[in-house]
Amino acid sequence: MATIFTKIINGEIPCYKVAEDDRFFAFLDINPLVKGHTLVVPKQEIDYIFDLDDETLGAMQVFAKSVALAIQKAVPCKRIGQAVMGMEVPHAHIHLIPINKESDMIISNPKLKLSAEEFQTIAHDIQQAWNK
Ligand code: 5GP
């Protein structure tokens, strides 16, 4: 059965998309730790990121870098932190998290409740920065 992220990539489940190429897809995490919290996924459906072949993992990291640079332009922050867990969704993904301090990365922190308009604005701003 298709993962929830495959359904998002295929447009069967809505998301706030920020970037896409032929192999990778990036969209806002629906339960963000901070504004701009983004997930980067391969279109190839694979559970564990470290089961990706070396070339695909490298290309995914380069794609994630381009998205991180776009987030940094769109969302005021000191750095973009990166995390890989995959404890909830069995489809490889990288979390990109705008941070100002170390504790912004604590995954068990309370999640933000954003309106649809806020998600749309953030996604639009990141997408614009990514396209430049
Ligand atoms: P992990 O698998 O890395 O532990 O966490 C999965 C992440 O995916 C969580 O941060 C969760 O909020 C996010 N997530 C789960 N389901 C959806 C969804 O349907 N849409 C979006 N945008 N994010 C999701």
Backbone and ligand atoms as CSV (ligand in chain L), in Angstrom:
chain,resi,resn,atom,element,x,y,z
A,1,MET,N,N,0.845,-1.215,0.000
A,1,MET,CA,C,0.000,0.000,0.000
A,1,MET,C,C,0.875,1.258,0.000
A,2,ALA,N,N,0.409,2.263,-0.740
A,2,ALA,CA,C,1.193,3.500,-0.847
A,2,ALA,C,C,1.308,4.176,0.515
A,3,THR,N,N,2.457,4.758,0.792
A,3,THR,CA,C,2.613,5.506,2.040
A,3,THR,C,C,1.873,6.835,1.940
A,4,ILE,N,N,1.667,7.461,3.096
A,4,ILE,CA,C,1.005,8.768,3.109
A,4,ILE,C,C,1.819,9.790,2.321
A,5,PHE,N,N,3.144,9.647,2.336
A,5,PHE,CA,C,3.965,10.603,1.584
A,5,PHE,C,C,3.848,10.360,0.072
A,6,THR,N,N,3.714,9.107,-0.345
A,6,THR,CA,C,3.485,8.839,-1.778
A,6,THR,C,C,2.154,9.443,-2.200
A,7,LYS,N,N,1.156,9.329,-1.336
A,7,LYS,CA,C,-0.157,9.926,-1.673
A,7,LYS,C,C,-0.048,11.445,-1.766
A,8,ILE,N,N,0.788,12.042,-0.907
A,8,ILE,CA,C,1.014,13.498,-0.983
A,8,ILE,C,C,1.722,13.832,-2.298
A,9,ILE,N,N,2.770,13.094,-2.625
A,9,ILE,CA,C,3.523,13.346,-3.866
A,9,ILE,C,C,2.606,13.228,-5.082
A,10,ASN,N,N,1.698,12.250,-5.039
A,10,ASN,CA,C,0.796,12.018,-6.175
A,10,ASN,C,C,-0.400,12.962,-6.184
A,11,GLY,N,N,-0.501,13.832,-5.174
A,11,GLY,CA,C,-1.604,14.788,-5.125
A,11,GLY,C,C,-2.916,14.204,-4.623
A,12,GLU,N,N,-2.848,12.979,-4.056
A,12,GLU,CA,C,-4.083,12.367,-3.541
A,12,GLU,C,C,-4.423,12.920,-2.161
A,13,ILE,N,N,-3.406,13.424,-1.456
A,13,ILE,CA,C,-3.592,14.075,-0.153
A,13,ILE,C,C,-2.960,15.462,-0.291
A,14,PRO,N,N,-3.674,16.518,0.147
A,14,PRO,CA,C,-3.120,17.865,-0.034
A,14,PRO,C,C,-1.912,18.124,0.853
A,15,CYS,N,N,-1.075,19.042,0.409
A,15,CYS,CA,C,0.070,19.452,1.214
A,15,CYS,C,C,0.432,20.878,0.829
A,16,TYR,N,N,1.340,21.464,1.595
A,16,TYR,CA,C,1.890,22.771,1.258
A,16,TYR,C,C,3.273,22.511,0.654
A,17,LYS,N,N,3.280,22.406,-0.663
A,17,LYS,CA,C,4.521,22.049,-1.381
A,17,LYS,C,C,5.479,23.230,-1.430
A,18,VAL,N,N,6.758,22.965,-1.283
A,18,VAL,CA,C,7.740,24.049,-1.408
A,18,VAL,C,C,8.726,23.818,-2.558
A,19,ALA,N,N,8.954,22.561,-2.963
A,19,ALA,CA,C,9.910,22.301,-4.040
A,19,ALA,C,C,9.691,20.889,-4.576
A,20,GLU,N,N,10.040,20.724,-5.855
A,20,GLU,CA,C,9.917,19.391,-6.480
A,20,GLU,C,C,10.833,19.312,-7.682
A,21,ASP,N,N,11.493,18.164,-7.862
A,21,ASP,CA,C,12.127,17.881,-9.147
A,21,ASP,C,C,11.715,16.476,-9.559
A,22,ASP,N,N,12.430,15.890,-10.495
A,22,ASP,CA,C,11.952,14.589,-10.995
A,22,ASP,C,C,12.097,13.463,-9.974
A,23,ARG,N,N,12.959,13.652,-8.963
A,23,ARG,CA,C,13.202,12.550,-8.009
A,23,ARG,C,C,12.816,12.843,-6.558
A,24,PHE,N,N,12.681,14.147,-6.229
A,24,PHE,CA,C,12.467,14.500,-4.816
A,24,PHE,C,C,11.343,15.523,-4.675
A,25,PHE,N,N,10.823,15.622,-3.467
A,25,PHE,CA,C,9.646,16.456,-3.205
A,25,PHE,C,C,9.814,17.022,-1.801
A,26,ALA,N,N,9.449,18.308,-1.630
A,26,ALA,CA,C,9.551,18.933,-0.301
A,26,ALA,C,C,8.267,19.669,0.021
A,27,PHE,N,N,7.811,19.531,1.259
A,27,PHE,CA,C,6.544,20.140,1.683
A,27,PHE,C,C,6.617,20.426,3.178
A,28,LEU,N,N,5.728,21.325,3.625
A,28,LEU,CA,C,5.745,21.698,5.045
A,28,LEU,C,C,5.230,20.557,5.908
A,29,ASP,N,N,5.909,20.340,7.033
A,29,ASP,CA,C,5.407,19.384,8.035
A,29,ASP,C,C,4.110,19.931,8.603
A,30,ILE,N,N,3.111,19.080,8.672
A,30,ILE,CA,C,1.786,19.523,9.130
A,30,ILE,C,C,1.762,19.793,10.648
A,31,ASN,N,N,2.718,19.255,11.370
A,31,ASN,CA,C,2.844,19.505,12.819
A,31,ASN,C,C,4.204,20.154,13.081
A,32,PRO,N,N,4.363,21.410,12.673
A,32,PRO,CA,C,5.712,22.000,12.695
A,32,PRO,C,C,6.226,22.312,14.089
A,33,LEU,N,N,7.522,22.073,14.273
A,33,LEU,CA,C,8.178,22.510,15.513
A,33,LEU,C,C,8.303,24.030,15.512
A,34,VAL,N,N,8.569,24.581,14.338
A,34,VAL,CA,C,8.718,26.028,14.141
A,34,VAL,C,C,8.205,26.345,12.744
A,35,LYS,N,N,7.967,27.624,12.486
A,35,LYS,CA,C,7.537,28.012,11.140
A,35,LYS,C,C,8.614,27.664,10.119
A,36,GLY,N,N,8.212,27.013,9.058
A,36,GLY,CA,C,9.159,26.655,7.997
A,36,GLY,C,C,9.671,25.220,8.098
A,37,HIS,N,N,9.267,24.483,9.127
A,37,HIS,CA,C,9.656,23.071,9.278
A,37,HIS,C,C,9.192,22.301,8.037
A,38,THR,N,N,10.162,21.739,7.349
A,38,THR,CA,C,9.910,21.145,6.019
A,38,THR,C,C,10.401,19.707,5.972
A,39,LEU,N,N,9.718,18.893,5.192
A,39,LEU,CA,C,10.135,17.500,4.974
A,39,LEU,C,C,10.580,17.330,3.527
A,40,VAL,N,N,11.690,16.647,3.336
A,40,VAL,CA,C,12.208,16.331,2.005
A,40,VAL,C,C,12.119,14.819,1.820
A,41,VAL,N,N,11.473,14.390,0.748
A,41,VAL,CA,C,11.279,12.949,0.539
A,41,VAL,C,C,11.691,12.545,-0.877
A,42,PRO,N,N,12.182,11.317,-1.025
A,42,PRO,CA,C,12.403,10.802,-2.378
A,42,PRO,C,C,11.071,10.307,-2.944
A,43,LYS,N,N,10.903,10.459,-4.251
A,43,LYS,CA,C,9.681,9.909,-4.853
A,43,LYS,C,C,9.710,8.381,-4.820
A,44,GLN,N,N,10.919,7.842,-4.850
A,44,GLN,CA,C,11.075,6.385,-4.682
A,44,GLN,C,C,10.574,6.019,-3.294
A,45,GLU,N,N,9.662,5.046,-3.242
A,45,GLU,CA,C,9.096,4.684,-1.938
A,45,GLU,C,C,10.006,3.684,-1.243
A,46,ILE,N,N,10.676,4.180,-0.234
A,46,ILE,CA,C,11.581,3.312,0.535
A,46,ILE,C,C,11.461,3.759,1.985
A,47,ASP,N,N,11.436,2.804,2.904
A,47,ASP,CA,C,11.179,3.119,4.314
A,47,ASP,C,C,12.382,3.819,4.948
A,48,TYR,N,N,13.529,3.134,4.925
A,48,TYR,CA,C,14.669,3.587,5.739
A,48,TYR,C,C,15.658,4.358,4.871
A,49,ILE,N,N,15.953,5.569,5.259
A,49,ILE,CA,C,16.784,6.440,4.412
A,49,ILE,C,C,18.141,5.807,4.107
A,50,PHE,N,N,18.679,5.046,5.063
A,50,PHE,CA,C,20.009,4.474,4.844
A,50,PHE,C,C,19.967,3.176,4.039
A,51,ASP,N,N,18.758,2.830,3.548
A,51,ASP,CA,C,18.653,1.763,2.540
A,51,ASP,C,C,18.704,2.336,1.127
A,52,LEU,N,N,18.693,3.678,0.998
A,52,LEU,CA,C,18.833,4.275,-0.332
A,52,LEU,C,C,20.235,3.990,-0.863
A,53,ASP,N,N,20.337,3.821,-2.178
A,53,ASP,CA,C,21.680,3.653,-2.738
A,53,ASP,C,C,22.455,4.965,-2.597
A,54,ASP,N,N,23.781,4.869,-2.654
A,54,ASP,CA,C,24.637,6.028,-2.365
A,54,ASP,C,C,24.334,7.213,-3.274
A,55,GLU,N,N,24.111,6.937,-4.542
A,55,GLU,CA,C,23.886,8.032,-5.492
A,55,GLU,C,C,22.586,8.754,-5.150
A,56,THR,N,N,21.545,8.005,-4.842
A,56,THR,CA,C,20.243,8.624,-4.532
A,56,THR,C,C,20.321,9.389,-3.217
A,57,LEU,N,N,20.998,8.809,-2.226
A,57,LEU,CA,C,21.139,9.508,-0.943
A,57,LEU,C,C,21.902,10.823,-1.122
A,58,GLY,N,N,22.973,10.773,-1.931
A,58,GLY,CA,C,23.739,11.992,-2.194
A,58,GLY,C,C,22.897,13.032,-2.909
A,59,ALA,N,N,22.143,12.610,-3.918
A,59,ALA,CA,C,21.297,13.541,-4.667
A,59,ALA,C,C,20.197,14.109,-3.768
A,60,MET,N,N,19.680,13.290,-2.863
A,60,MET,CA,C,18.643,13.759,-1.942
A,60,MET,C,C,19.206,14.837,-1.011
A,61,GLN,N,N,20.438,14.616,-0.576
A,61,GLN,CA,C,21.058,15.596,0.317
A,61,GLN,C,C,21.323,16.908,-0.423
A,62,VAL,N,N,21.709,16.832,-1.681
A,62,VAL,CA,C,21.930,18.052,-2.470
A,62,VAL,C,C,20.605,18.783,-2.682
A,63,PHE,N,N,19.545,18.022,-2.956
A,63,PHE,CA,C,18.215,18.633,-3.102
A,63,PHE,C,C,17.809,19.282,-1.771
A,64,ALA,N,N,18.025,18.578,-0.657
A,64,ALA,CA,C,17.688,19.129,0.670
A,64,ALA,C,C,18.476,20.411,0.935
A,65,LYS,N,N,19.718,20.455,0.475
A,65,LYS,CA,C,20.518,21.674,0.647
A,65,LYS,C,C,19.858,22.838,-0.081
A,66,SER,N,N,19.398,22.614,-1.295
A,66,SER,CA,C,18.762,23.710,-2.052
A,66,SER,C,C,17.499,24.194,-1.343
A,67,VAL,N,N,16.774,23.263,-0.753
A,67,VAL,CA,C,15.558,23.644,-0.023
A,67,VAL,C,C,15.938,24.390,1.266
A,68,ALA,N,N,16.975,23.913,1.947
A,68,ALA,CA,C,17.417,24.572,3.189
A,68,ALA,C,C,17.825,26.019,2.905
A,69,LEU,N,N,18.534,26.238,1.807
A,69,LEU,CA,C,18.960,27.609,1.472
A,69,LEU,C,C,17.739,28.483,1.181
A,70,ALA,N,N,16.729,27.899,0.554
A,70,ALA,CA,C,15.495,28.655,0.276
A,70,ALA,C,C,14.747,28.959,1.576
A,71,ILE,N,N,14.679,27.991,2.483
A,71,ILE,CA,C,14.003,28.237,3.777
A,71,ILE,C,C,14.710,29.381,4.495
A,72,GLN,N,N,16.039,29.350,4.461
A,72,GLN,CA,C,16.800,30.365,5.192
A,72,GLN,C,C,16.546,31.768,4.638
A,73,LYS,N,N,16.262,31.861,3.345
A,73,LYS,CA,C,15.924,33.168,2.755
A,73,LYS,C,C,14.523,33.607,3.159
A,74,ALA,N,N,13.620,32.643,3.339
A,74,ALA,CA,C,12.202,32.964,3.548
A,74,ALA,C,C,11.818,33.088,5.023
A,75,VAL,N,N,12.550,32.402,5.889
A,75,VAL,CA,C,12.182,32.347,7.311
A,75,VAL,C,C,13.360,32.868,8.142
A,76,PRO,N,N,13.158,33.950,8.897
A,76,PRO,CA,C,14.274,34.445,9.708
A,76,PRO,C,C,14.733,33.391,10.716
A,77,CYS,N,N,16.021,33.049,10.690
A,77,CYS,CA,C,16.555,32.054,11.618
A,77,CYS,C,C,18.073,32.089,11.526
A,78,LYS,N,N,18.725,31.483,12.512
A,78,LYS,CA,C,20.192,31.450,12.491
A,78,LYS,C,C,20.726,30.391,11.535
A,79,ARG,N,N,20.071,29.231,11.575
A,79,ARG,CA,C,20.527,28.090,10.779
A,79,ARG,C,C,19.336,27.213,10.418
A,80,ILE,N,N,19.586,26.312,9.473
A,80,ILE,CA,C,18.617,25.243,9.238
A,80,ILE,C,C,19.210,23.963,9.820
A,81,GLY,N,N,18.519,23.410,10.796
A,81,GLY,CA,C,18.925,22.128,11.347
A,81,GLY,C,C,18.333,20.996,10.515
A,82,GLN,N,N,18.997,19.855,10.564
A,82,GLN,CA,C,18.522,18.702,9.795
A,82,GLN,C,C,18.405,17.502,10.716
A,83,ALA,N,N,17.329,16.751,10.560
A,83,ALA,CA,C,17.149,15.551,11.385
A,83,ALA,C,C,16.539,14.437,10.537
A,84,VAL,N,N,16.893,13.226,10.876
A,84,VAL,CA,C,16.288,12.039,10.258
A,84,VAL,C,C,15.833,11.122,11.374
A,85,MET,N,N,14.547,10.791,11.363
A,85,MET,CA,C,14.045,9.852,12.369
A,85,MET,C,C,13.250,8.731,11.717
A,86,GLY,N,N,12.100,9.098,11.172
A,86,GLY,CA,C,11.300,8.080,10.474
A,86,GLY,C,C,10.601,7.123,11.415
A,87,MET,N,N,10.314,7.572,12.645
A,87,MET,CA,C,9.630,6.695,13.605
A,87,MET,C,C,8.120,6.642,13.349
A,88,GLU,N,N,7.620,7.619,12.589
A,88,GLU,CA,C,6.164,7.703,12.396
A,88,GLU,C,C,5.756,7.276,10.984
A,89,VAL,N,N,6.435,7.800,9.987
A,89,VAL,CA,C,6.043,7.528,8.591
A,89,VAL,C,C,7.120,6.674,7.915
A,90,PRO,N,N,6.747,5.478,7.433
A,90,PRO,CA,C,7.740,4.563,6.838
A,90,PRO,C,C,8.049,4.909,5.381
A,91,HIS,N,N,8.440,6.143,5.172
A,91,HIS,CA,C,8.868,6.605,3.827
A,91,HIS,C,C,10.000,7.583,4.103
A,92,ALA,N,N,11.195,7.256,3.653
A,92,ALA,CA,C,12.400,8.040,3.986
A,92,ALA,C,C,12.156,9.533,3.862
A,93,HIS,N,N,12.631,10.299,4.835
A,93,HIS,CA,C,12.484,11.756,4.755
A,93,HIS,C,C,13.501,12.443,5.658
A,94,ILE,N,N,13.841,13.664,5.243
A,94,ILE,CA,C,14.722,14.539,6.027
A,94,ILE,C,C,13.883,15.690,6.557
A,95,HIS,N,N,13.999,15.961,7.863
A,95,HIS,CA,C,13.384,17.161,8.439
A,95,HIS,C,C,14.364,18.325,8.289
A,96,LEU,N,N,13.898,19.444,7.769
A,96,LEU,CA,C,14.675,20.687,7.743
A,96,LEU,C,C,13.973,21.674,8.666
A,97,ILE,N,N,14.701,22.135,9.694
A,97,ILE,CA,C,14.061,22.893,10.774
A,97,ILE,C,C,14.808,24.207,11.002
A,98,PRO,N,N,14.140,25.349,10.720
A,98,PRO,CA,C,14.789,26.637,11.012
A,98,PRO,C,C,14.995,26.766,12.526
A,99,ILE,N,N,16.227,27.044,12.933
A,99,ILE,CA,C,16.520,27.107,14.366
A,99,ILE,C,C,17.243,28.405,14.737
A,100,ASN,N,N,16.974,28.837,15.952
A,100,ASN,CA,C,17.707,29.965,16.544
A,100,ASN,C,C,18.496,29.517,17.760
A,101,LYS,N,N,18.119,28.375,18.298
A,101,LYS,CA,C,18.830,27.820,19.455
A,101,LYS,C,C,18.700,26.295,19.403
A,102,GLU,N,N,19.582,25.631,20.138
A,102,GLU,CA,C,19.649,24.172,20.089
A,102,GLU,C,C,18.304,23.516,20.402
A,103,SER,N,N,17.598,24.080,21.377
A,103,SER,CA,C,16.359,23.431,21.833
A,103,SER,C,C,15.235,23.508,20.793
A,104,ASP,N,N,15.397,24.344,19.741
A,104,ASP,CA,C,14.384,24.366,18.675
A,104,ASP,C,C,14.308,23.029,17.946
A,105,MET,N,N,15.359,22.204,18.085
A,105,MET,CA,C,15.407,20.920,17.375
A,105,MET,C,C,14.804,19.768,18.180
A,106,ILE,N,N,14.381,20.030,19.405
A,106,ILE,CA,C,13.886,18.913,20.237
A,106,ILE,C,C,12.533,18.467,19.702
A,107,ILE,N,N,12.510,17.254,19.191
A,107,ILE,CA,C,11.366,16.776,18.427
A,107,ILE,C,C,10.119,16.619,19.304
A,108,SER,N,N,10.332,16.465,20.610
A,108,SER,CA,C,9.165,16.318,21.505
A,108,SER,C,C,8.626,17.668,21.972
A,109,ASN,N,N,9.209,18.775,21.511
A,109,ASN,CA,C,8.641,20.091,21.840
A,109,ASN,C,C,7.191,20.154,21.363
A,110,PRO,N,N,6.378,21.019,22.014
A,110,PRO,CA,C,5.006,21.195,21.528
A,110,PRO,C,C,5.025,21.705,20.084
A,111,LYS,N,N,4.079,21.223,19.272
A,111,LYS,CA,C,4.035,21.624,17.867
A,111,LYS,C,C,3.188,22.893,17.704
A,112,LEU,N,N,3.511,23.657,16.671
A,112,LEU,CA,C,2.757,24.888,16.409
A,112,LEU,C,C,1.419,24.554,15.773
A,113,LYS,N,N,0.430,25.384,16.086
A,113,LYS,CA,C,-0.855,25.284,15.366
A,113,LYS,C,C,-0.922,26.482,14.433
A,114,LEU,N,N,-0.789,26.252,13.153
A,114,LEU,CA,C,-0.818,27.338,12.176
A,114,LEU,C,C,-2.118,27.276,11.382
A,115,SER,N,N,-2.577,28.440,10.936
A,115,SER,CA,C,-3.777,28.478,10.082
A,115,SER,C,C,-3.376,28.083,8.662
A,116,ALA,N,N,-4.368,27.766,7.858
A,116,ALA,CA,C,-4.102,27.437,6.453
A,116,ALA,C,C,-3.417,28.612,5.765
A,117,GLU,N,N,-3.838,29.821,6.104
A,117,GLU,CA,C,-3.235,31.015,5.478
A,117,GLU,C,C,-1.757,31.116,5.854
A,118,GLU,N,N,-1.437,30.826,7.118
A,118,GLU,CA,C,-0.022,30.888,7.535
A,118,GLU,C,C,0.810,29.843,6.794
A,119,PHE,N,N,0.281,28.608,6.703
A,119,PHE,CA,C,1.001,27.568,5.960
A,119,PHE,C,C,1.199,27.994,4.510
A,120,GLN,N,N,0.126,28.534,3.909
A,120,GLN,CA,C,0.208,28.932,2.491
A,120,GLN,C,C,1.269,30.009,2.275
A,121,THR,N,N,1.287,30.997,3.186
A,121,THR,CA,C,2.248,32.099,3.044
A,121,THR,C,C,3.680,31.580,3.164
A,122,ILE,N,N,3.933,30.744,4.156
A,122,ILE,CA,C,5.289,30.214,4.350
A,122,ILE,C,C,5.708,29.376,3.136
A,123,ALA,N,N,4.803,28.497,2.691
A,123,ALA,CA,C,5.124,27.632,1.548
A,123,ALA,C,C,5.401,28.483,0.313
A,124,HIS,N,N,4.594,29.489,0.104
A,124,HIS,CA,C,4.778,30.371,-1.054
A,124,HIS,C,C,6.144,31.058,-0.990
A,125,ASP,N,N,6.484,31.589,0.177
A,125,ASP,CA,C,7.758,32.312,0.320
A,125,ASP,C,C,8.960,31.390,0.075
A,126,ILE,N,N,8.891,30.157,0.605
A,126,ILE,CA,C,9.998,29.209,0.399
A,126,ILE,C,C,10.074,28.810,-1.080
A,127,GLN,N,N,8.904,28.549,-1.657
A,127,GLN,CA,C,8.861,28.153,-3.067
A,127,GLN,C,C,9.463,29.239,-3.960
A,128,GLN,N,N,9.108,30.492,-3.671
A,128,GLN,CA,C,9.647,31.613,-4.455
A,128,GLN,C,C,11.167,31.663,-4.342
A,129,ALA,N,N,11.659,31.508,-3.107
A,129,ALA,CA,C,13.111,31.547,-2.873
A,129,ALA,C,C,13.799,30.370,-3.568
A,130,TRP,N,N,13.154,29.229,-3.580
A,130,TRP,CA,C,13.743,28.031,-4.206
A,130,TRP,C,C,13.826,28.169,-5.718
A,131,ASN,N,N,12.812,28.843,-6.285
A,131,ASN,CA,C,12.766,28.990,-7.746
A,131,ASN,C,C,13.790,29.991,-8.273
A,132,LYS,N,N,14.329,30.840,-7.383
A,132,LYS,CA,C,15.252,31.891,-7.856
A,132,LYS,C,C,16.629,31.334,-8.167
L,1,5GP,P1,P,9.080,10.861,11.655
L,1,5GP,O1,O,8.559,9.714,10.785
L,1,5GP,O2,O,10.311,11.473,11.085
L,1,5GP,O3,O,9.215,10.480,13.082
L,1,5GP,O4,O,7.947,12.008,11.601
L,1,5GP,C1,C,7.074,12.137,10.506
L,1,5GP,C2,C,6.700,13.597,10.333
L,1,5GP,O5,O,5.743,13.663,9.279
L,1,5GP,C3,C,6.064,14.249,11.567
L,1,5GP,O6,O,6.773,15.423,11.905
L,1,5GP,C4,C,4.623,14.539,11.123
L,1,5GP,O7,O,4.122,15.749,11.631
L,1,5GP,C5,C,4.734,14.575,9.623
L,1,5GP,N1,N,3.513,14.137,8.967
L,1,5GP,C6,C,2.823,13.002,9.221
L,1,5GP,N2,N,1.739,12.904,8.427
L,1,5GP,C7,C,1.750,14.021,7.650
L,1,5GP,C8,C,0.870,14.496,6.627
L,1,5GP,O8,O,-0.131,13.877,6.276
L,1,5GP,N3,N,1.189,15.685,6.058
L,1,5GP,C9,C,2.306,16.392,6.414
L,1,5GP,N4,N,2.517,17.564,5.788
L,1,5GP,N5,N,3.156,15.979,7.391
L,1,5GP,C10,C,2.871,14.806,7.996
